[in-house]
Amino acid sequence: MRLQKPTIERFSLCIFVLAFMSVLSLKAQQDAQFTQYMYNGLFFNPAFAGKESGYRFTALHRSQWLNYTGLNGPAPLTQLITASGKVDNLNLGYGLTFVNDNIGATSNQEVNLSLGYHKKLRRGILSLGLSGGLFSSTLKYDQFDFVIDESIIPTAGDETQMNFNVGFGAIYDRGNYYIGLSSRHLNEPGFDFGDGAINNQLRNHSYINFGYRIKTFALWSFEPSFLIKTVSFNNFSYDVGVIATHNNKISGGITFRGEESVSLLLGYSVLSDNSLRIGYAFDLVVSNVVAKAPTSHEFMLTYNLQPLVREYQRAIQRTPRFRF
């Protein structure tokens, strides 16, 4: 569950209260959420940019609370696209993240460029990352259902506002485990949509993610992980789960999102080098069921392109006197 109110009406409620009281500041989570968070670290933490060698691409679609019908539009739909690469001789990585998040009467788009620096530290690797980009928010006024008719807020059309967005992150990876810290929307951009009565500020979001890699017999490996989320350090939520993988090809796991849902994750790698992976996550809501539809679905494609390595074979040069 996102940390905001469990129903889609959270934004209309925010607009309503701010329009008439102008004193309440939003403290709820505004970032998109993903069940397959362990495969999408670049969204949460820019230090993942170029953390692994090669080029990595991810495309994800999430249908949250499928078939939910509320007062202010349909259920949330989210798309995520990421791409990253690495400059090996400079220990630098770069990444691009695009998010499209539709939540009832609101639509948010986010584009970020990330830069990561990776340095060996004792027996592990320390990665530091910075990100910057644009955050665009759109209100669809005709989808709001106000309790009180108020003329200062439009009843039709839509309005879009755009602002800058920055973040940072760090990861320490020892091989068998890693831990990451990150913070998004550091500048907390505001959106008033040209009306001083509306003030929807994008709050700072911080994350702690941890994973432990366990290799066992018969080509099986296990990776328990967790993700802790907080908004301005005023409220907290968490995801915890474990993924089992056989021969780097077939994977399955289970996760739990605090006070909301339990999820089943499946994955399968295709192509001879396992470079293309198909992932699916099924969420079953177990808390506040009345305010939501019971299931969510998440589909993901990842592609890892390893850099070409040219191998040169020395030819033997023969002369009458010697060869080398």
Salt bridges, closest charged atoms under 4 A:
ASP31 OD2 - ARG184 NH1 2.74
ASP31 OD1 - HIS185 NE2 2.58
GLU52 OE2 - LYS51 NZ 3.39
ASP101 OD2 - ARG2 NH1 3.07
GLU110 OE2 - ARG184 NH2 2.35
ASP173 OD2 - LYS51 NZ 2.50
ASP173 OD1 - ARG213 NH1 3.15
GLU188 OE1 - ARG203 NH1 3.94
ASP239 OD1 - LYS229 NZ 2.75
ASP239 OD2 - ARG257 NE 3.00
GLU260 OE1 - ARG257 NH1 3.32
GLU260 OE2 - LYS292 NZ 3.95
ASP283 OD2 - ARG62 NH2 2.92
ASP283 OD2 - ARG257 NH1 3.46
GLU298 OE1 - ARG62 NH1 2.85
